[in-house]
Each structure stands twice: as structure tokens, then as C-alpha cells.
Amino acid sequence: MSKTKIFGLDRNVFFAGLTSFLTDTSTKMIYSVMPLFLLSIGASKTVISLIEGIAESTASLIKAFSGYWSDRIGKNKPFMIIGYGITALITPLYALVKIPIQVLFLRFFERIGKGIRAAPRDSLISGSVLPNETGKSFGFHKAMDNSGAIIGPLLAFVLLHFFYLNYSNIFLLAGIPALLGVISIVLFIKETKVEQKNNNKFRFKLLPKKFYFFLFIIFVFTLGNSADALLLVKTAETGINQSYVPFVYMIFNTVSVLLAIPIGKISDKIGREKLIILGFLVYSVTYFLFGKFNSLNIFIFLFILYGLYSALADGSQKALISDIVSKELKGTGYGLYYAILGITLLPASLIAGLLYDKINANAPFYFGSLMSFIAALLMIIFVIINKNK
């Protein structure tokens, strides 16, 4: 572990967070306007959901392999450079898009980059800190990631509303912070892994049973976790000026940033499981209300609740995996976690899109609320079972 501290954080944790901040500034500049852009070039809600489902599934499945291989070779940094580098190369190409299928191809390749980098990055963060610092460290990373997700939509809003730039110009400008993120990795992040002494093939029994139970809970939750793009679409359908849609999305990320580090510290003290349960319940309420109402004022409040869910659950899930999985298999553990997300995100997005188009705009949110509530109940069972061991 590196001993250099920056603002009380390990050097690697700080610069991994900075890289995520820059990259998320780039990707969220694009993501916050992409649903509106797709609608403008003739895409349906099902197509929008399908594009996001394919893209995110691709990323999550590749995370499984990148995590495994980072464990095998004992290195994380090369995967991070390649992964963030792909995103930096693809981002400006959105400016050339004319039809929805082109967005699908670019999202597919850009998410390959995310898939390559994510599990090794989480493994690097976990391997750079002491066990009693994992919640705080992942909370900081989540805060930096979501800080980029604040700045990105804010920049998109400013460029649309005040400078009257079109979507293509926004896509071109989004490439700049992504490139700076790659430079941050190359110059400032130091490798933490060592070459593995044991090169035997991975066997599933090497990971504890409770880890697989936790993955099943994640599967149930993710099945109802439709793409955020549908939240933006439903918000746009309230009649809001479209240039304000990225600004509304920014509210969610702002709340998540403000709460991520404090909640990460709380998870170090009281355990991750309680916060994950609370996060799932908040998500369930939020999605139920998204389905029940169609009011911009209510949606603004719901985006605040959605940010609370994100702060409670996202970092806590990763920290819990760090608690459960042994050091030499952390990359593999994170990879399997992301693989479950990948396997589930595509059907989840397809279900949500079809419910939106074929039934009504409320159906996907009611479905998501139900699945999240079931996941919370399963998480309570997880706590009870492991408390008695």
C-alpha cells in the first residue's frame, strides 16, 4: 500500500477519484442529453432502453474478465489506461452520429472501455487502503465520480441554454476531460499488486457462499433497475424546456456527492448491509412515486431521493465485496459482481422499454419498485443468516 496521503486519502485513491471525476464529466455531458438526441433522430423509448441495456451489459460482462486477468497478472494500472483510453477515443465520435444504430455501436465500444477498467480500478482502490478505510475510500471515489456527473450535465445545460450549441458540438467538447483522465492515470497512479505466486485456475468454490447469495440479491434488484435514460425521458414529457433536463439530472448526482463520503464513513462503523437495505427501500419508494406522478416539482424531489439511494447503496455494495472476498481474488470478485449486472441489465432495459411503450409510462417504475423491495427483503435474510454464523 502506498503511504503518500493527499487530503487524508491514499494517493491512488485520490487520483483514481480524479480520473473518474474527469471521465464522468465527459460521459455525463453526453448521457444527460443522449435520450433527447436519440428522440430527435427518431428513436423510440424501447430503442433508447435497448441501446443502454446492450451498452451497460457489455461493460459489465467485460468487467468480469478484466477483474480475473488483473488478478492473474497481478497488475491493475494497464487495464485502467486501456479502459479509460478507449472512452477518450470514442467520445468525440458521437458528433458524427446521424441515426440511432450508430449510437449503439459507439456506446458498445465506449462501454468496452468501462468494462476493461472498472474491476481493476476497484481492486486497486481496495488494495491501496487498510480494511477500516474501505468505506471512506469507496465513498470518496463515488463522490468524485458523481461530482463529474454534476459538472457534466451542468456544462451540457450551459452550452445548450446560454451558448445555443447543438448536440454535436457538446459531444466534441466532452472529449477533453476524458483525455485528461487518461493523463492522470499515466502520471500519478502507482501499481499496488504483486505478481501472484499461485497461478492455478480460478474455481468458484474459492469464493465464500455468502458472496454468491449477495450476487443473487444484486441480480433481483438489477432486474428492475431500468436505465436512467427513462427517468430523463419521463421528466422531458412533463413539458419542461429540454435544455433544463440535464440540470434536473444534475440534482441526483449532487445529492449523491454530498452524501457519499459521510455514508461511506458510517458504513465503516455500522456495516454495509444496513445501508444497502435502506438504499433498496429508498429506491423502491422513489420508483413507485415516479410511476404514480407526472409532475416536475415532484420529480425534482424524487431525484433528490434517487441521489440518497445512490449514496447509500453503490459504495456500500463495493465495500461489502471487499469485506467478503480475500485479497488475492478481489479483482475476480468485483468482476463477477459486474458480470451479474451485465447479464441482468439487458433484459432489465428491454423489459422497462417494452413496459413503457406497450403498457404505459408508469409500468416500468412500478416494476422497478417491486423488484427493489424484494431485494431489500432478501438482504435482510442475508444479514440474519450471516449473523448466526
C-alpha positions as CSV (number, residue, x, y, z in Angstrom):
1,M,0.0,0.0,0.0
2,S,1.2,3.5,-0.9
3,K,1.8,5.7,2.2
4,T,1.5,9.1,0.4
5,K,-1.6,10.9,1.6
6,I,-3.5,13.6,-0.2
7,F,-6.2,15.3,1.8
8,G,-6.1,12.3,4.2
9,L,-6.6,9.8,1.4
10,D,-4.2,7.3,-0.1
11,R,-2.5,8.7,-3.3
12,N,-4.0,6.0,-5.5
13,V,-7.5,6.6,-4.1
14,F,-7.2,10.3,-4.7
15,F,-6.0,10.1,-8.3
16,A,-8.4,7.2,-9.2
17,G,-11.1,9.5,-8.0
18,L,-9.7,12.4,-10.0
19,T,-9.7,10.2,-13.1
20,S,-13.3,9.1,-12.5
21,F,-14.3,12.8,-12.0
22,L,-12.8,13.8,-15.4
23,T,-14.2,10.8,-17.2
24,D,-17.6,11.1,-15.7
25,T,-17.7,14.8,-16.6
26,S,-17.2,13.7,-20.2
27,T,-19.6,10.8,-20.2
28,K,-22.4,12.6,-18.3
29,M,-22.2,15.6,-20.6
30,I,-23.2,13.1,-23.3
31,Y,-25.5,10.9,-21.3
32,S,-27.6,13.8,-19.9
33,V,-28.6,14.8,-23.5
34,M,-28.4,11.5,-25.3
35,P,-32.1,10.4,-24.7
36,L,-33.2,13.8,-26.1
37,F,-30.8,13.5,-29.0
38,L,-32.0,9.9,-29.8
39,L,-35.6,11.1,-29.7
40,S,-34.7,13.9,-32.2
41,I,-33.3,11.4,-34.7
42,G,-36.3,9.0,-34.5
43,A,-35.6,6.5,-31.7
44,S,-38.4,5.0,-29.6
45,K,-38.3,4.5,-25.8
46,T,-37.7,0.8,-26.4
47,V,-34.8,1.6,-28.7
48,I,-33.4,4.0,-26.1
49,S,-33.6,1.4,-23.4
50,L,-32.2,-1.3,-25.6
51,I,-29.2,0.8,-26.5
52,E,-28.5,1.5,-22.9
53,G,-29.1,-2.2,-22.0
54,I,-26.7,-3.5,-24.6
55,A,-24.0,-0.9,-23.7
56,E,-24.1,-1.4,-20.0
57,S,-24.4,-5.2,-20.3
58,T,-21.3,-5.2,-22.5
59,A,-19.4,-3.1,-19.9
60,S,-20.4,-5.3,-17.0
61,L,-19.6,-8.6,-18.7
62,I,-16.2,-7.4,-19.7
63,K,-15.6,-6.3,-16.2
64,A,-15.7,-9.9,-15.1
65,F,-12.8,-10.9,-17.4
66,S,-10.7,-7.8,-16.7
67,G,-11.0,-8.4,-13.0
68,Y,-10.0,-12.0,-13.4
69,W,-7.0,-11.2,-15.6
70,S,-5.8,-8.3,-13.3
71,D,-5.7,-10.9,-10.5
72,R,-3.8,-13.4,-12.7
73,I,-1.1,-11.0,-13.8
74,G,-1.0,-9.0,-10.6
75,K,-1.5,-5.6,-12.2
76,N,-4.3,-3.1,-12.4
77,K,-2.9,0.0,-14.0
78,P,-2.6,-1.3,-17.6
79,F,-6.3,-2.2,-17.6
80,M,-7.1,1.3,-16.3
81,I,-5.1,3.0,-19.0
82,I,-6.6,0.9,-21.8
83,G,-10.1,1.2,-20.5
84,Y,-10.1,5.0,-19.9
85,G,-8.2,5.4,-23.2
86,I,-10.9,3.8,-25.2
87,T,-13.5,6.1,-23.7
88,A,-11.4,9.1,-24.5
89,L,-11.0,8.0,-28.2
90,I,-14.7,7.2,-28.7
91,T,-16.3,10.2,-27.0
92,P,-15.8,12.8,-29.8
93,L,-17.1,10.4,-32.4
94,Y,-20.7,10.9,-31.2
95,A,-20.5,14.2,-33.1
96,L,-20.7,12.2,-36.4
97,V,-23.9,10.3,-35.5
98,K,-26.9,10.6,-37.9
99,I,-29.0,7.5,-37.0
100,P,-29.7,5.6,-33.7
101,I,-27.8,2.4,-34.8
102,Q,-24.6,4.5,-34.8
103,V,-25.1,5.5,-31.2
104,L,-25.5,1.8,-30.4
105,F,-22.1,0.9,-32.0
106,L,-20.3,3.8,-30.2
107,R,-21.9,3.1,-26.9
108,F,-21.0,-0.6,-27.3
109,F,-17.3,0.2,-27.9
110,E,-17.2,3.0,-25.3
111,R,-18.6,0.7,-22.7
112,I,-16.0,-1.9,-23.6
113,G,-13.5,0.7,-22.2
114,K,-15.6,0.9,-19.0
115,G,-15.7,-2.9,-18.7
116,I,-11.9,-3.2,-19.0
117,R,-11.1,-0.6,-16.3
118,A,-13.8,-0.8,-13.6
119,A,-13.0,-4.1,-11.7
120,P,-9.2,-3.5,-11.8
121,R,-9.8,0.1,-10.6
122,D,-11.9,-1.1,-7.7
123,S,-9.3,-3.7,-6.9
124,L,-6.6,-1.1,-6.9
125,I,-8.6,1.1,-4.5
126,S,-9.3,-1.9,-2.2
127,G,-5.6,-2.9,-2.3
128,S,-4.3,0.6,-1.5
129,V,-6.0,1.0,1.8
130,L,-6.5,-0.6,5.2
131,P,-9.7,-2.6,5.9
132,N,-11.1,0.2,8.1
133,E,-10.7,2.7,5.3
134,T,-12.5,0.9,2.5
135,G,-15.9,2.5,3.1
136,K,-14.4,6.0,3.3
137,S,-12.3,5.3,0.2
138,F,-15.1,4.0,-1.9
139,G,-17.3,6.8,-0.6
140,F,-14.7,9.3,-1.8
141,H,-14.5,7.6,-5.2
142,K,-18.2,7.6,-5.5
143,A,-18.3,11.3,-4.6
144,M,-15.6,12.2,-7.2
145,D,-17.4,10.0,-9.8
146,N,-20.7,11.8,-9.1
147,S,-19.0,15.2,-9.0
148,G,-18.2,14.6,-12.6
149,A,-21.8,13.6,-13.1
150,I,-22.7,17.1,-11.7
151,I,-20.3,19.1,-13.7
152,G,-21.1,17.2,-17.0
153,P,-24.8,17.8,-17.0
154,L,-24.2,21.4,-15.8
155,L,-21.8,22.0,-18.7
156,A,-24.4,20.5,-21.1
157,F,-27.1,22.8,-19.7
158,V,-24.9,25.9,-20.0
159,L,-23.8,25.0,-23.6
160,L,-27.4,24.3,-24.7
161,H,-29.2,27.2,-22.9
162,F,-26.7,30.0,-23.0
163,F,-24.4,29.3,-25.9
164,Y,-27.0,27.6,-28.1
165,L,-24.6,24.9,-29.1
166,N,-26.0,21.8,-30.8
167,Y,-25.6,18.2,-29.6
168,S,-22.7,17.5,-31.9
169,N,-20.6,20.4,-30.5
170,I,-21.3,19.2,-27.0
171,F,-20.1,15.7,-27.9
172,L,-16.8,17.2,-29.3
173,L,-16.1,19.2,-26.2
174,A,-16.8,16.2,-24.0
175,G,-13.7,14.5,-25.3
176,I,-11.4,17.0,-23.5
177,P,-11.9,15.9,-19.8
178,A,-11.8,12.2,-20.9
179,L,-8.3,12.7,-22.3
180,L,-7.2,14.5,-19.1
181,G,-8.4,11.5,-17.1
182,V,-6.1,9.2,-19.0
183,I,-3.2,11.5,-18.4
184,S,-4.0,11.4,-14.6
185,I,-3.6,7.6,-14.6
186,V,-0.4,7.5,-16.5
187,L,1.4,10.2,-14.4
188,F,0.1,9.8,-10.9
189,I,-1.3,6.3,-10.2
190,K,1.1,3.6,-8.8
191,E,0.7,-0.1,-9.1
192,T,-0.2,-1.9,-5.9
193,K,-0.4,-5.5,-6.9
194,V,2.4,-8.0,-6.9
195,E,2.9,-11.0,-9.1
196,Q,0.8,-13.9,-8.0
197,K,2.6,-16.9,-6.5
198,N,-0.3,-19.2,-7.3
199,N,-1.3,-19.4,-11.0
200,N,-3.8,-22.2,-10.6
201,K,-7.1,-21.8,-12.4
202,F,-9.9,-20.0,-10.6
203,R,-12.5,-22.2,-9.0
204,F,-15.9,-20.9,-7.9
205,K,-15.6,-22.6,-4.5
206,L,-12.7,-20.3,-3.7
207,L,-15.2,-17.6,-3.0
208,P,-17.5,-17.9,0.0
209,K,-21.1,-18.9,-0.3
210,K,-22.4,-15.7,1.1
211,F,-20.8,-13.9,-1.8
212,Y,-22.9,-15.8,-4.2
213,F,-26.0,-15.1,-2.2
214,F,-25.2,-11.4,-2.3
215,L,-24.8,-11.7,-6.1
216,F,-28.3,-13.2,-6.3
217,I,-29.7,-10.3,-4.4
218,I,-28.0,-7.9,-6.9
219,F,-29.5,-9.9,-9.8
220,V,-33.0,-9.4,-8.3
221,F,-32.5,-5.7,-7.8
222,T,-30.9,-5.1,-11.2
223,L,-33.8,-6.8,-13.0
224,G,-36.0,-3.9,-12.0
225,N,-33.3,-1.2,-12.4
226,S,-34.2,0.4,-15.7
227,A,-31.8,2.8,-17.4
228,D,-31.7,6.4,-16.0
229,A,-32.5,7.4,-19.6
230,L,-36.1,6.6,-18.9
231,L,-36.2,8.9,-15.9
232,L,-34.9,11.7,-18.2
233,V,-37.5,10.8,-20.9
234,K,-40.4,10.9,-18.4
235,T,-39.1,14.2,-17.0
236,A,-39.0,15.7,-20.5
237,E,-42.6,14.6,-21.0
238,T,-43.7,16.9,-18.2
239,G,-43.3,19.8,-20.7
240,I,-40.0,21.1,-19.3
241,N,-37.7,23.1,-21.6
242,Q,-35.4,20.4,-22.9
243,S,-32.3,22.4,-22.1
244,Y,-33.2,22.0,-18.4
245,V,-33.3,18.2,-18.5
246,P,-29.5,17.9,-17.8
247,F,-29.9,20.4,-15.0
248,V,-32.6,18.2,-13.3
249,Y,-30.4,15.1,-13.7
250,M,-27.6,17.0,-12.0
251,I,-29.7,17.2,-8.8
252,F,-29.5,13.5,-8.4
253,N,-25.7,13.5,-8.7
254,T,-25.3,16.5,-6.4
255,V,-27.1,14.7,-3.6
256,S,-25.1,11.6,-4.1
257,V,-21.8,13.5,-4.0
258,L,-22.7,15.4,-0.8
259,L,-23.7,12.2,1.0
260,A,-21.3,9.6,-0.4
261,I,-18.3,10.2,1.9
262,P,-20.3,10.6,5.1
263,I,-22.3,7.5,4.3
264,G,-19.1,5.6,3.4
265,K,-17.6,6.5,6.9
266,I,-20.9,5.4,8.5
267,S,-20.6,2.0,6.7
268,D,-17.1,1.5,8.2
269,K,-18.7,1.9,11.6
270,I,-22.1,0.1,11.4
271,G,-21.6,-2.3,8.5
272,R,-22.5,-2.1,4.8
273,E,-25.6,-4.3,4.9
274,K,-27.8,-1.9,6.8
275,L,-27.1,0.9,4.4
276,I,-27.7,-1.4,1.3
277,I,-31.1,-2.4,2.8
278,L,-32.0,1.2,3.4
279,G,-30.8,2.1,-0.1
280,F,-33.0,-0.5,-1.7
281,L,-36.0,0.7,0.2
282,V,-35.4,4.3,-0.8
283,Y,-35.1,3.2,-4.4
284,S,-38.4,1.3,-4.1
285,V,-40.3,4.3,-2.8
286,T,-38.6,6.6,-5.4
287,Y,-39.6,4.5,-8.4
288,F,-43.1,3.9,-7.1
289,L,-43.6,7.7,-6.9
290,F,-42.1,8.1,-10.4
291,G,-44.8,5.8,-11.6
292,K,-47.6,7.4,-9.7
293,F,-47.0,11.1,-10.5
294,N,-46.2,13.2,-13.6
295,S,-45.2,16.5,-12.1
296,L,-41.9,18.3,-12.5
297,N,-41.9,19.6,-8.9
298,I,-42.4,16.1,-7.5
299,F,-39.8,14.7,-9.9
300,I,-37.2,17.2,-8.6
301,F,-37.9,15.8,-5.1
302,L,-37.6,12.3,-6.4
303,F,-34.2,12.9,-8.0
304,I,-33.1,14.0,-4.5
305,L,-34.3,10.7,-3.1
306,Y,-32.6,8.9,-6.0
307,G,-29.3,10.5,-5.1
308,L,-29.8,9.3,-1.5
309,Y,-30.3,5.8,-2.8
310,S,-27.1,6.0,-4.9
311,A,-25.1,7.3,-1.9
312,L,-26.4,4.5,0.4
313,A,-26.1,1.5,-1.9
314,D,-23.4,1.9,-4.6
315,G,-20.3,2.4,-2.5
316,S,-21.6,0.1,0.3
317,Q,-22.0,-2.7,-2.2
318,K,-18.4,-2.5,-3.4
319,A,-17.1,-2.1,0.2
320,L,-19.1,-5.2,1.2
321,I,-17.4,-7.2,-1.6
322,S,-14.1,-6.0,-0.3
323,D,-15.0,-7.3,3.2
324,I,-16.2,-10.7,1.9
325,V,-13.5,-11.6,-0.8
326,S,-9.9,-12.4,0.0
327,K,-7.2,-10.0,-1.2
328,E,-5.9,-12.2,-4.0
329,L,-9.3,-12.6,-5.5
330,K,-10.7,-9.1,-5.2
331,G,-10.4,-8.4,-8.9
332,T,-12.3,-11.6,-9.7
333,G,-14.9,-10.9,-7.1
334,Y,-15.6,-7.4,-8.5
335,G,-15.6,-8.9,-11.9
336,L,-18.3,-11.5,-11.0
337,Y,-20.3,-8.7,-9.4
338,Y,-20.2,-6.7,-12.6
339,A,-20.9,-9.9,-14.7
340,I,-24.2,-10.3,-12.8
341,L,-25.0,-6.7,-13.6
342,G,-24.2,-7.3,-17.2
343,I,-26.3,-10.5,-17.5
344,T,-29.2,-8.7,-16.0
345,L,-29.1,-5.1,-17.4
346,L,-30.0,-6.1,-20.9
347,P,-33.3,-7.9,-20.0
348,A,-34.0,-5.2,-17.4
349,S,-33.7,-2.5,-20.0
350,L,-35.7,-4.4,-22.6
351,I,-38.5,-5.1,-20.0
352,A,-38.6,-1.4,-19.0
353,G,-38.7,-0.2,-22.6
354,L,-41.4,-2.5,-23.6
355,L,-43.5,-1.7,-20.5
356,Y,-43.1,2.0,-21.3
357,D,-44.1,1.7,-25.0
358,K,-46.6,-1.2,-24.8
359,I,-48.4,-0.6,-21.5
360,N,-47.8,2.9,-20.2
361,A,-45.2,5.3,-18.9
362,N,-45.8,4.3,-15.3
363,A,-45.4,0.5,-15.6
364,P,-41.6,0.2,-15.7
365,F,-41.3,2.3,-12.5
366,Y,-43.8,0.1,-10.6
367,F,-41.9,-3.0,-11.7
368,G,-38.6,-1.5,-10.5
369,S,-40.2,-0.6,-7.2
370,L,-41.4,-4.1,-6.6
371,M,-38.0,-5.8,-7.5
372,S,-36.2,-3.4,-5.2
373,F,-38.5,-4.1,-2.3
374,I,-37.9,-7.9,-2.8
375,A,-34.2,-7.3,-2.9
376,A,-34.4,-5.4,0.4
377,L,-36.2,-8.4,2.0
378,L,-33.5,-10.8,0.6
379,M,-30.8,-8.5,2.0
380,I,-32.5,-8.7,5.5
381,I,-32.3,-12.5,5.2
382,F,-28.6,-12.2,4.2
383,V,-27.9,-10.3,7.4
384,I,-29.9,-12.8,9.6
385,I,-28.1,-15.9,8.1
386,N,-24.6,-14.5,8.4
387,K,-25.2,-13.0,11.8
388,N,-25.8,-16.5,13.1
389,K,-22.5,-17.9,11.7
